[in-house]
Amino acid sequence: MVEKKQNKFINQLLGLLLPFLVVIFIGGWYVYVNGRMQTSADMEGIAPKDGVVDVREYSLDEKVYHLVNDWDYFPGKLYTPEDFVDEANAPVKALPNEKDMNLGSYRVRIIAKPHMYLMLASYTIDYSMRVFVDGEEVLNVGYVTDAPETTIHDGHFVTIPFYTGEGETEIIYQYANYMHKDGGFIQSTTIGTPEQIANFVRNTTLYSLFTGGGLIFLAFYFLLYAAYQRNREYGVLALCCLLMAFRNSHFINEFLRPDGFPFELHYRIFIYTVSTIPAMGIFVPAAYFPKVMNKWFERLFMSLCAVSIILHFTIPTESLVALCHICYYFSAAFLPIIIFLFIRYYWKKRKIERTEVLTIITIVLLYWSMIFESLHTGNNSLIAHFGTTPFMMLICILSLSIATNVKITRRMELLTEEQHKNEVLGQMNAMNRDFLQTVAHELKTPLAVISGYAQLTQMQIEKDKLSPQAPERLQTIRSEADRLGAMVANLMAFTYGQVSEAELHMVDPAELIKNAALIGEPICEKKGNKLKSSCTSKSMAHGNFELLLQVFINMIVNANRHTQDGELELEAHDVDRYIAFTIKDTGSGIAPEVAEHIFERGYSADGGSGLGLAICMDTVKMHGGELKLLSTGPEGTSFEILIPQEAEK
């Protein structure tokens, strides 16, 4: 019982945490969508022309602007400010259709109001960058050289402050990227005053921390729940949360990647994360619809995932982007198979549950977010670094967790119903056991009477001294045998469901007392006890003669068991609308700690069955009467039975 309460408490605790966490994360996202974090699409753009951008007419002290990536580009060379001093011999910029290379320089001149402090904010060019402002080096992320073996790769979100002086500022970026073949390009850059940029950076960090940190927290939550419940659905949700958290490169770079961590390994982990995101479209339906997904299909896909892990951490980094594309294509190839399996399964089943509909809609929504992200990653810096899937994953997690909780609740209800059935079966077994004990006890009494009289008669025959009461005792044996036969017949009728409720009619208390005494005398004689009986009642009782007779016999047998060489008395008299029957003995009495339990079924202080008095109590209550203990002590015990009188017609 204690363990069940503990399990229930843990389930309730874990169930309450999820809504609390989701509310926090959605609240964090609200900060983002409410306009506190602006994207390049939300900002007003300022485009350079021939390498020059004029910002004098813009309110840089009120908001941030998007500095469009139309800087002068010089591929294949690392130029310094000295290379642009002589305008006549300045380097020649690239043509508009010339592609980015692994090595190059960018240059822009900013025309602004004199004597202003401004700031740029963006990601470094992939994946090492050196920055010059008005001829002075102000930033170096990684180490930029024109040789792959000496270049140190790194990448961060950076801010570049500068002072406009007389009104013109020269910005030069050098970059070197030997991690992949796509070269390097300027990320989405914002410009504004230090106060505005600080506010922008703060909100960007807040968004990243909410989504990335929240997803990791959710991953541990689902992992805990999956381990506790042994539920693979929550295990898959934990995996999805981890993938989405590591998909946010800003969060990984700024909050998780420790100093000195090899950037190449970080890059491989990031690309592997991006490559694995489409696999969620397989993991989720496989976990939530195990009957739909065939085993061979799951094994094939898991084998490909294992091969993908090996390749992502062994092949050269220049080929990782191509491998990522291949992973997307392979996952897309599995999509028609999944659709076919779902259609075939539900076509045969002809039925779909509400939770299944919710789960399928959620999976489709997850597919859409992954497709949207894959199509826009290359041309949208915000999607490339933050991704759209992480936030969509929060919505999917909420939806999937609701579906999972509904299924778990349903399983718990079915389990509770099963436990209730087992309890009912246990109670029925207990009732059958009690019934058999009761029947055995009821059969024992007439058998004891028959055995007692038979033994007494046998002893008299052996001594050739039959008493005058012998014929009467033989009649008692016969009547008890008849009563025993009637009880067996009633038992058989009860077994086949043929017995009805006991019929109550007029009963003569004097005859009842006489028969009980006649049956009880030989039982008492065995222990040297005398049984006396008397009846002063002038009324008729309303009851069943056989049942009441059995009650008195049980009471006599019980009193005789606790009396030796003593006296028992059975008496009846009128009390108001009842007939009061008293059974007294001069036995050892009942201990106080035992007296309060004597009518409980199965309770016995002397090794008996514990059924005699309980059966008597049930029978008396069935007659609308009362059975109670009047007194007990060293001088004996006295019981009283109240049976309603027969109503006058």
C-alpha positions in Angstrom: 0.0 0.0 0.0 2.8 2.4 0.9 4.6 1.6 -2.3 1.5 2.3 -4.3 1.1 5.7 -2.7 4.8 6.5 -3.3 4.4 5.5 -7.0 1.3 7.6 -7.3 3.1 10.6 -5.7 6.0 10.3 -8.1 3.7 10.1 -11.1 1.8 13.2 -10.0 5.1 15.1 -9.3 6.5 14.2 -12.7 3.2 15.0 -14.4 3.0 18.5 -12.8 6.5 19.4 -13.8 5.9 19.3 -17.6 3.2 21.9 -17.8 5.2 24.2 -15.5 8.3 23.9 -17.8 6.3 24.3 -21.0 4.7 27.5 -19.6 8.2 28.9 -18.8 9.5 28.1 -22.3 6.5 29.5 -24.1 6.8 32.6 -21.9 10.4 32.9 -23.0 9.4 32.6 -26.6 6.8 35.2 -26.1 9.6 37.6 -25.2 11.0 36.8 -28.6 7.9 37.1 -30.7 6.8 40.3 -28.8 9.5 42.2 -30.6 12.3 42.3 -28.0 14.5 40.2 -30.3 14.6 41.4 -33.8 15.7 39.4 -36.8 17.3 40.7 -40.0 13.9 40.3 -41.7 12.3 42.6 -39.0 14.9 45.3 -39.2 15.2 48.1 -41.7 18.1 47.3 -44.0 21.0 49.6 -44.9 22.7 48.4 -48.1 26.3 49.5 -49.0 26.9 50.9 -52.5 30.3 50.4 -54.1 31.6 49.4 -50.7 30.3 52.5 -48.9 27.3 52.7 -46.6 25.8 56.1 -45.4 24.0 55.8 -42.0 23.8 59.6 -41.2 20.0 59.7 -41.9 19.2 56.7 -39.7 18.2 56.8 -36.0 21.0 54.5 -34.7 20.5 55.6 -31.1 16.8 54.5 -31.2 17.0 51.0 -32.9 19.3 48.6 -34.6 19.5 48.2 -38.4 20.5 45.4 -40.6 23.8 46.1 -42.4 23.2 44.3 -45.7 26.0 41.9 -46.9 27.0 43.9 -50.0 30.6 44.6 -48.8 33.5 44.7 -51.2 34.8 41.1 -51.5 38.3 40.1 -52.3 38.6 36.3 -52.6 41.8 34.3 -52.1 43.8 37.1 -50.4 44.2 38.4 -46.8 44.4 42.2 -47.1 45.3 44.7 -44.4 44.4 48.4 -44.2 47.8 49.3 -45.7 46.8 47.6 -48.9 44.0 50.2 -49.4 46.0 53.3 -48.7 47.0 53.8 -52.3 43.6 54.0 -54.1 45.3 53.7 -57.5 46.9 50.4 -56.6 44.1 49.1 -54.4 43.1 45.4 -54.7 40.4 44.6 -57.3 37.2 43.4 -55.7 35.4 40.2 -56.9 32.8 40.3 -59.7 29.1 39.8 -58.6 29.0 36.2 -59.8 32.3 35.2 -58.2 31.9 32.6 -55.5 33.2 32.6 -52.0 36.5 30.9 -51.4 38.2 29.4 -48.4 40.3 32.5 -47.9 39.4 36.2 -48.5 38.8 39.7 -47.2 35.8 42.0 -46.9 35.9 45.8 -46.7 33.2 48.5 -46.1 33.4 52.2 -45.3 30.8 53.6 -43.0 29.8 57.2 -43.4 28.2 58.4 -40.1 27.7 61.5 -38.0 31.0 62.7 -36.5 32.1 61.7 -33.1 29.7 58.9 -32.5 30.2 55.5 -30.7 28.7 52.7 -32.8 28.8 49.0 -32.7 28.4 46.0 -35.1 27.1 42.6 -33.9 27.1 39.4 -35.9 28.6 35.9 -36.0 32.2 35.5 -37.2 32.8 34.4 -40.7 33.1 30.6 -40.8 35.4 29.7 -39.1 38.2 32.2 -38.2 38.1 35.9 -38.5 40.4 38.9 -38.0 38.9 42.5 -37.9 40.5 45.9 -38.5 38.8 49.2 -37.7 40.5 52.3 -39.1 43.8 50.5 -39.5 43.9 48.9 -36.1 43.3 45.2 -35.3 40.4 45.0 -32.8 39.3 41.4 -33.0 40.8 38.0 -33.8 38.7 34.8 -33.5 40.8 31.8 -34.1 44.0 32.4 -36.1 43.8 33.5 -39.8 46.5 32.5 -42.2 46.7 31.5 -45.8 47.8 27.9 -44.9 45.4 25.2 -43.7 48.1 23.7 -41.4 48.6 26.9 -39.4 45.0 28.3 -39.4 43.2 27.9 -36.1 39.4 27.6 -36.6 36.9 29.0 -34.2 33.5 30.8 -34.3 31.6 33.1 -31.9 28.9 35.7 -31.8 30.9 39.0 -31.6 30.4 42.7 -31.2 32.8 45.3 -32.8 32.7 48.8 -31.3 34.1 51.7 -33.2 34.3 55.5 -33.0 33.3 57.5 -36.1 35.8 60.3 -35.6 35.4 62.8 -38.4 32.5 60.8 -39.8 34.1 57.9 -41.8 35.2 54.4 -40.6 36.9 51.6 -42.5 36.0 48.0 -41.5 38.1 45.1 -42.9 37.4 41.5 -42.3 39.9 38.7 -43.0 38.7 35.1 -42.9 40.1 31.7 -43.4 37.9 28.6 -43.6 39.2 25.1 -44.3 36.5 23.2 -42.5 34.3 22.9 -45.6 34.2 23.8 -49.2 31.6 26.5 -49.1 34.0 29.3 -48.3 33.0 32.1 -46.0 30.5 34.9 -46.1 29.5 37.7 -43.8 26.7 36.7 -41.4 23.7 38.8 -40.7 25.1 42.0 -39.2 23.4 44.6 -37.1 24.5 48.2 -36.5 23.5 50.7 -33.8 24.7 52.5 -30.7 26.3 50.4 -28.0 23.1 50.7 -25.9 20.9 49.4 -28.7 23.3 46.6 -29.7 23.6 45.6 -26.0 19.8 45.3 -25.8 19.8 43.3 -29.0 22.5 41.0 -27.8 20.8 40.5 -24.4 17.5 39.5 -26.1 19.3 37.2 -28.5 21.0 35.6 -25.6 17.8 35.3 -23.6 16.1 33.6 -26.5 19.0 31.2 -27.0 19.1 30.4 -23.3 15.4 29.8 -23.1 15.2 27.4 -26.0 18.6 25.7 -25.7 18.7 25.4 -21.9 15.0 24.6 -21.7 15.3 21.8 -24.2 18.2 20.3 -22.3 16.2 20.5 -19.1 13.3 18.8 -20.8 15.6 16.2 -22.1 16.7 15.2 -18.6 13.1 15.3 -17.5 11.9 12.9 -20.2 15.0 10.8 -19.7 14.1 10.5 -16.0 10.5 9.7 -16.8 11.5 7.2 -19.5 13.8 5.4 -17.0 11.1 5.4 -14.3 8.2 4.4 -16.5 10.3 2.2 -18.9 8.6 4.2 -21.7 10.4 4.4 -25.0 8.1 7.3 -26.1 9.6 9.6 -23.5 13.1 8.2 -24.4 12.6 9.4 -27.9 11.3 12.8 -26.7 14.5 13.1 -24.6 16.6 12.4 -27.7 14.7 14.9 -29.8 15.2 17.6 -27.1 18.9 17.0 -27.0 19.2 17.2 -30.8 17.2 20.4 -30.9 19.3 21.9 -28.1 22.6 21.1 -29.9 21.1 22.4 -33.1 21.2 25.9 -31.6 24.8 26.8 -32.5 24.7 30.1 -30.6 23.6 28.3 -27.4 26.3 25.6 -27.8 29.0 28.1 -28.6 28.3 30.7 -25.9 27.1 28.5 -23.0 28.2 24.9 -23.4 31.5 24.7 -25.3 34.2 24.9 -22.7 37.4 26.8 -23.3 40.0 24.8 -25.2 37.5 22.4 -26.6 38.6 21.3 -30.1 36.7 23.3 -32.6 36.9 20.5 -35.2 35.2 18.1 -32.8 32.6 20.8 -32.1 32.0 21.3 -35.8 31.6 17.5 -36.3 29.1 17.3 -33.5 27.1 20.2 -34.9 27.0 18.8 -38.4 26.0 15.4 -37.0 23.2 17.0 -35.0 21.9 18.7 -38.1 22.2 15.5 -40.1 20.3 13.5 -37.4 17.3 16.0 -37.2 15.5 14.3 -40.1 15.9 11.0 -38.4 13.5 12.3 -35.7 10.8 11.9 -38.4 11.5 8.1 -38.2 12.3 7.8 -34.4 9.0 9.5 -33.3 6.5 7.4 -35.4 8.6 4.2 -34.5 8.2 5.0 -30.8 4.6 6.0 -30.8 3.3 3.5 -33.4 5.3 0.3 -32.9 2.6 -1.8 -34.4 2.7 0.3 -37.6 6.5 0.3 -38.1 7.9 -3.1 -39.1 10.8 -4.6 -37.3 12.9 -4.9 -40.5 12.3 -1.3 -41.2 13.5 -0.1 -37.8 16.6 -2.4 -38.0 17.5 -1.1 -41.4 17.2 2.5 -40.3 19.1 2.0 -37.1 21.9 0.3 -39.1 22.1 3.4 -41.4 22.2 5.6 -38.3 25.1 3.6 -37.0 27.0 4.0 -40.3 26.2 7.8 -40.2 27.7 8.2 -36.8 30.9 6.5 -37.9 31.2 8.6 -41.1 30.5 11.9 -39.3 33.5 11.4 -37.0 36.0 9.8 -39.5 35.7 11.4 -42.9 37.4 14.8 -43.6 35.5 17.9 -42.4 35.3 19.2 -46.0 32.9 16.3 -46.8 30.6 16.7 -43.8 28.2 19.1 -45.5 27.8 16.7 -48.4 27.2 13.9 -45.9 24.6 16.0 -44.2 22.8 16.4 -47.5 22.9 12.7 -48.1 21.4 12.0 -44.7 18.5 14.4 -45.5 17.9 12.6 -48.8 18.0 9.2 -47.2 15.5 10.3 -44.5 13.3 11.7 -47.3 13.4 8.4 -49.1 12.0 6.7 -46.0 9.1 9.0 -45.9 7.0 7.3 -48.6 7.6 3.9 -46.9 6.3 5.4 -43.6 3.2 6.8 -45.3 2.6 3.4 -46.9 2.9 1.6 -43.6 0.5 3.9 -41.9 -2.1 3.7 -44.7 -1.9 -0.1 -44.7 -2.2 -0.4 -41.0 -5.2 1.8 -40.5 -6.9 0.5 -43.7 -6.8 -2.9 -42.0 -7.7 -1.6 -38.5 -10.6 0.6 -39.7 -10.3 2.6 -36.5 -8.2 5.4 -35.2 -8.0 6.8 -31.7 -8.1 10.5 -30.8 -4.6 10.4 -29.3 -3.3 8.7 -32.5 -4.8 11.6 -34.6 -3.1 14.1 -32.3 0.2 12.3 -32.6 0.0 12.0 -36.4 -0.8 15.7 -36.7 2.2 16.5 -34.5 4.5 14.4 -36.6 3.4 16.1 -39.7 4.0 19.5 -38.1 7.5 18.3 -37.2 8.1 17.2 -40.8 7.0 20.6 -42.0 9.4 22.4 -39.7 12.3 20.2 -40.7 11.6 20.7 -44.4 11.2 24.5 -43.9 14.5 24.7 -42.1 16.4 22.6 -44.6 15.1 24.9 -47.5 16.1 28.1 -45.8 19.3 27.3 -43.8 21.6 28.3 -46.7 20.1 31.7 -47.3 19.0 32.8 -43.8 21.6 33.4 -41.2 19.2 33.3 -38.3 17.8 29.9 -39.3 21.4 28.7 -39.9 22.4 29.5 -36.4 19.2 29.2 -34.3 17.0 26.9 -36.5 13.3 26.9 -36.6 12.9 23.3 -35.5 13.8 23.9 -31.8 10.8 26.1 -31.1 8.6 23.9 -33.2 9.9 21.0 -31.1 8.6 22.7 -28.0 5.1 22.7 -29.5 5.5 19.1 -30.6 6.7 18.0 -27.2 3.7 19.6 -25.6 1.4 17.8 -28.0 3.2 14.5 -27.9 3.4 14.5 -24.1 -0.3 15.2 -23.9 -0.9 12.2 -26.1 1.5 10.0 -24.1 0.0 11.1 -20.8 -3.5 10.3 -22.1 -2.3 6.8 -23.1 -0.5 6.3 -19.8 -3.6 7.4 -17.9 -5.7 5.0 -20.0 -3.2 2.2 -19.2 -3.4 3.1 -15.5 -7.2 3.0 -15.7 -7.1 -0.4 -17.3 -4.6 -1.6 -14.7 -6.8 -0.2 -12.0 -9.8 -2.1 -13.5 -7.7 -5.2 -13.6 -6.6 -4.8 -10.0 -10.3 -4.2 -9.1 -11.2 -7.4 -10.8 -8.5 -9.3 -9.0 -9.7 -7.8 -5.7 -13.2 -8.9 -6.5 -12.0 -12.4 -7.3 -10.0 -12.4 -4.1 -13.1 -11.4 -2.2 -15.1 -14.1 -3.9 -12.5 -16.6 -3.0 -12.6 -15.4 0.6 -16.4 -15.6 0.6 -16.2 -19.1 -0.8 -13.7 -20.1 1.8 -15.9 -18.6 4.5 -18.9 -20.3 3.1 -17.2 -23.7 3.1 -16.1 -23.0 6.7 -19.6 -22.1 7.7 -21.1 -25.2 6.0 -18.5 -27.3 7.7 -19.4 -25.8 11.0 -23.1 -26.2 10.4 -22.6 -29.9 9.5 -20.4 -30.5 12.4 -23.2 -29.8 15.0 -25.8 -32.4 14.0 -22.9 -34.9 13.4 -21.7 -34.3 16.9 -25.3 -34.9 18.3 -25.7 -38.1 16.3 -22.2 -39.3 17.3 -22.9 -38.4 21.0 -26.2 -40.2 21.2 -24.9 -43.2 19.2 -21.9 -43.6 21.5 -24.1 -43.3 24.6 -26.6 -45.9 23.3 -23.8 -48.2 22.3 -22.3 -48.1 25.8 -25.7 -48.9 27.3 -26.2 -51.8 24.8 -22.8 -53.2 25.7 -23.7 -53.1 29.4 -27.1 -54.5 28.6 -28.6 -51.6 30.5 -30.7 -49.5 28.1 -32.2 -46.5 29.8 -35.9 -45.5 29.3 -34.8 -42.5 27.3 -33.2 -44.8 24.6 -36.1 -44.6 22.2 -36.3 -40.8 22.6 -32.5 -40.6 21.9 -32.8 -42.8 18.8 -35.6 -40.5 17.6 -33.2 -37.5 18.2 -30.5 -39.3 16.1 -33.0 -39.8 13.3 -34.3 -36.2 13.5 -30.7 -34.9 13.4 -29.9 -37.2 10.5 -33.0 -35.8 8.7 -31.9 -32.3 9.5 -28.4 -33.1 8.2 -29.9 -34.4 5.0 -32.0 -31.3 4.7 -28.9 -29.1 5.1 -27.0 -31.1 2.4 -30.0 -30.7 0.1 -30.1 -26.9 0.8 -26.4 -26.8 0.1 -26.8 -28.5 -3.3 -29.7 -26.2 -4.1 -27.6 -23.2 -3.1 -24.7 -24.4 -5.3 -27.0 -24.5 -8.3 -28.6 -21.2 -7.5 -32.0 -22.7 -6.6 -32.3 -21.5 -3.0 -34.4 -18.6 -2.0 -34.4 -16.4 1.1 -35.3 -18.2 4.3 -39.1 -18.2 5.1 -40.0 -16.6 8.4 -43.2 -17.8 10.1 -44.6 -18.4 13.6 -42.2 -20.3 16.0 -43.1 -21.6 19.4 -40.3 -20.6 21.8 -41.1 -23.5 24.2 -40.8 -26.1 21.5 -37.6 -24.4 20.3 -36.1 -24.5 23.8 -37.2 -28.1 24.2 -35.6 -29.3 21.0 -32.4 -27.4 21.7 -32.1 -28.9 25.2 -32.8 -32.4 23.9 -30.0 -32.1 21.3 -27.6 -30.4 23.7 -27.9 -32.7 26.6 -25.7 -35.6 25.3 -23.1 -33.0 24.2 -23.0 -31.5 27.7 -22.9 -34.9 29.5 -19.5 -35.6 27.9 -18.0 -32.9 30.0 -20.0 -33.5 33.1 -22.3 -30.6 32.5 -26.0 -30.4 33.2 -28.3 -28.5 30.8 -31.5 -26.9 32.2 -34.2 -25.2 30.2 -37.3 -23.2 30.9 -39.8 -21.0 29.0 -42.1 -18.4 30.6 -42.9 -16.7 27.3 -46.6 -16.5 26.3 -45.9 -15.2 22.8 -44.9 -16.7 19.5 -41.6 -15.7 17.8 -41.4 -14.6 14.2 -38.6 -16.5 12.5 -37.3 -19.7 11.0 -37.4 -22.7 13.3 -34.4 -24.6 11.8 -32.2 -21.5 11.7 -33.0 -20.5 15.2 -32.5 -24.0 16.4 -29.1 -24.0 14.9 -28.3 -20.8 16.7 -29.2 -22.2 20.1 -27.3 -25.4 19.4 -24.2 -23.4 18.4 -24.5 -21.3 21.6 -24.9 -24.5 23.7 -21.8 -26.1 22.0 -19.8 -22.9 22.5 -20.8 -22.6 26.2 -20.1 -26.3 26.8 -16.6 -26.0 25.4 -15.7 -23.5 28.1 -17.4 -25.3 31.0 -16.4 -28.4 32.9 -18.6 -30.2 35.5 -20.8 -27.2 35.6 -24.2 -26.1 34.6 -25.8 -24.5 31.5 -29.2 -22.9 31.4 -31.4 -22.0 28.4 -34.4 -19.8 29.2 -37.0 -17.7 27.3 -39.3 -14.9 28.4 -41.1 -11.9 26.9 -39.5 -8.4 26.8 -41.7 -5.7 25.1 -42.2 -6.8 21.5 -39.4 -9.4 21.6 -38.8 -12.8 23.1 -35.6 -12.8 25.1 -33.6 -16.1 25.1 -30.7 -16.3 27.5 -27.9 -18.8 27.6 -25.9 -19.0 30.8 -23.0 -21.1 31.9 -20.8 -21.5 34.9 -17.6 -21.7 32.9 -14.3 -19.9 33.0 -15.6 -16.7 31.4 -14.2 -14.6 28.6 -11.1 -12.3 29.0 -11.9 -8.6 28.5 -9.4 -8.3 25.5 -11.2 -11.2 23.9 -14.8 -10.2 24.6 -14.8 -7.3 22.2 -13.8 -9.5 19.2 -16.0 -12.6 19.9 -18.5 -11.8 17.2 -15.8 -11.2 14.5 -15.7 -13.8 11.8 -12.6 -15.9 12.0 -11.5 -14.6 15.4 -10.8 -17.3 18.0 -8.8 -17.2 21.2 -8.9 -21.0 21.8 -7.9 -22.4 18.4 -11.5 -22.8 17.1 -12.8 -21.8 13.7 -14.0 -18.4 14.9 -17.3 -18.9 13.0 -19.8 -20.0 15.6 -20.8 -16.8 17.2 -20.4 -14.9 13.9 -22.9 -17.2 12.2 -25.2 -16.8 15.2 -25.0 -13.0 14.9 -25.7 -13.1 11.2 -28.7 -15.3 11.6 -30.2 -13.3 14.5 -29.7 -10.0 12.5 -31.5 -11.7 9.6 -34.5 -12.2 11.9 -34.4 -8.5 12.8 -33.2 -9.4 16.3 -30.1 -8.8 18.4 -27.4 -11.0 20.0 -25.3 -9.5 22.8 -23.0 -10.5 25.6 -24.8 -9.7 29.0 -22.0 -10.6 31.4 -18.8 -12.6 31.8 -16.4 -13.4 34.5 -14.9 -16.2 36.7 -18.5 -17.3 37.6 -19.6 -17.8 34.0 -20.9 -16.1 31.0 -24.4 -15.0 29.9 -25.7 -14.2 26.4 -29.1 -12.7 25.3 -30.9 -13.2 22.0 -33.8 -11.0 21.2 -36.2 -12.3 18.5 -39.2 -10.3 17.4 -42.6 -11.6 18.4 -45.1 -12.7 15.8 -47.4 -9.8 15.0 -51.1 -10.2 15.8 -53.3 -10.5 12.8 
